[in-house]
Amino acid sequence: MLAENFIKSAAIYIILGMGLGIYMAASQDHSQMPAHAHLNLLGWVTMGIMGLVYKNWPAVAEAKLAKLTFWFAHISVIGMTAGIGLIYAGMPEYEPIAIVASFIAVLNMILFAFLVFKNA
């Protein structure tokens, strides 16, 4: 179930990322390119790969802390995309959102790596 939730979430994030890309192309305003890149890389690529790892190594997905990686992943994708988007929209006061989300993303990857090394 965890693997499937990661993969379904990744599919939603790539649609959102592509939508943002199409909007930027249509408006010829590419100022949100950093937010677009983070949405695609964290949302589509990272969550998709995590889902495939959990699918192929069920023992990793069954670890007690594995579900926490799902929620950390969402917090980091949404937080970084929103924070970076607001910064590049001319609102630098929202930088703390991106900073906190970045630390959550790193913490999540450390936790994920720990689970993989311990259970794969």
C-alpha positions as CSV (number, residue, x, y, z in Angstrom):
1,M,0.0,0.0,0.0
2,L,2.8,2.4,0.8
3,A,4.5,1.8,-2.5
4,E,1.3,2.4,-4.4
5,N,0.6,5.6,-2.5
6,F,4.0,7.0,-3.4
7,I,3.6,6.1,-7.0
8,K,0.1,7.6,-7.2
9,S,1.3,10.7,-5.5
10,A,4.2,11.0,-8.0
11,A,1.7,10.7,-10.8
12,I,-0.3,13.7,-9.4
13,Y,2.8,15.8,-8.9
14,I,4.1,15.3,-12.4
15,I,0.7,16.4,-13.8
16,L,0.9,19.5,-11.6
17,G,4.5,20.1,-12.6
18,M,3.6,19.8,-16.3
19,G,0.7,22.1,-15.8
20,L,3.1,24.7,-14.3
21,G,5.5,24.2,-17.2
22,I,2.7,24.7,-19.7
23,Y,1.5,27.8,-17.9
24,M,5.1,29.3,-17.9
25,A,5.4,28.5,-21.7
26,A,2.0,30.0,-22.5
27,S,2.6,33.2,-20.4
28,Q,6.3,33.4,-21.5
29,D,7.1,34.0,-17.8
30,H,9.6,31.5,-16.7
31,S,10.2,33.0,-13.3
32,Q,8.7,29.9,-11.6
33,M,11.3,27.6,-13.2
34,P,12.9,26.8,-9.8
35,A,9.6,25.9,-8.2
36,H,8.7,23.8,-11.4
37,A,12.0,21.9,-11.1
38,H,11.6,21.2,-7.4
39,L,8.0,20.0,-7.9
40,N,9.1,17.6,-10.7
41,L,12.3,16.3,-9.1
42,L,10.9,15.9,-5.5
43,G,7.4,15.1,-6.5
44,W,7.7,13.0,-9.5
45,V,11.3,11.6,-9.5
46,T,12.0,11.2,-5.8
47,M,8.6,10.0,-4.8
48,G,8.4,7.7,-7.8
49,I,11.7,6.1,-7.0
50,M,10.8,5.7,-3.3
51,G,7.6,4.0,-4.4
52,L,9.5,1.6,-6.6
53,V,12.0,0.8,-3.9
54,Y,9.2,0.1,-1.4
55,K,7.4,-2.1,-4.1
56,N,10.6,-4.1,-4.8
57,W,11.7,-4.4,-1.2
58,P,8.6,-5.1,0.9
59,A,10.7,-5.4,4.1
60,V,11.7,-1.8,3.7
61,A,8.1,-0.7,3.3
62,E,7.0,-2.7,6.4
63,A,9.5,-1.0,8.7
64,K,7.9,1.0,11.4
65,L,9.2,4.4,10.3
66,A,8.5,3.9,6.5
67,K,5.1,5.6,6.6
68,L,6.8,8.6,8.1
69,T,8.8,9.0,4.9
70,F,5.5,9.4,2.9
71,W,4.4,12.3,5.0
72,F,7.8,13.9,5.1
73,A,7.9,13.6,1.3
74,H,4.6,15.5,0.9
75,I,5.6,18.2,3.4
76,S,8.9,18.7,1.6
77,V,7.4,18.8,-1.9
78,I,4.6,21.1,-1.0
79,G,6.7,23.3,1.2
80,M,9.6,23.7,-1.2
81,T,7.4,24.3,-4.2
82,A,5.3,26.9,-2.4
83,G,8.2,28.5,-0.6
84,I,10.4,28.7,-3.7
85,G,7.4,29.8,-5.8
86,L,6.6,32.7,-3.4
87,I,10.3,33.7,-3.3
88,Y,10.4,33.9,-7.1
89,A,7.1,35.7,-7.2
90,G,8.8,38.6,-5.3
91,M,7.9,37.6,-1.7
92,P,11.3,36.8,-0.1
93,E,9.7,36.9,3.4
94,Y,8.4,33.3,2.6
95,E,11.9,31.9,2.4
96,P,11.6,30.2,5.8
97,I,9.0,27.9,4.3
98,A,11.5,26.7,1.7
99,I,14.3,26.4,4.3
100,V,12.2,24.3,6.7
101,A,10.9,22.1,3.8
102,S,14.5,21.7,2.6
103,F,15.6,20.4,6.0
104,I,12.6,18.0,6.1
105,A,13.6,16.7,2.7
106,V,17.1,16.0,3.8
107,L,15.9,14.4,7.0
108,N,13.5,12.3,4.9
109,M,16.3,11.1,2.7
110,I,18.4,10.2,5.7
111,L,15.5,8.2,7.2
112,F,14.8,6.5,3.8
113,A,18.5,5.6,3.4
114,F,18.6,4.2,6.9
115,L,15.5,2.1,6.2
116,V,17.0,0.8,3.0
117,F,20.3,-0.1,4.5
118,K,18.7,-1.8,7.5
119,N,15.9,-3.7,5.7
120,A,16.9,-4.3,2.1
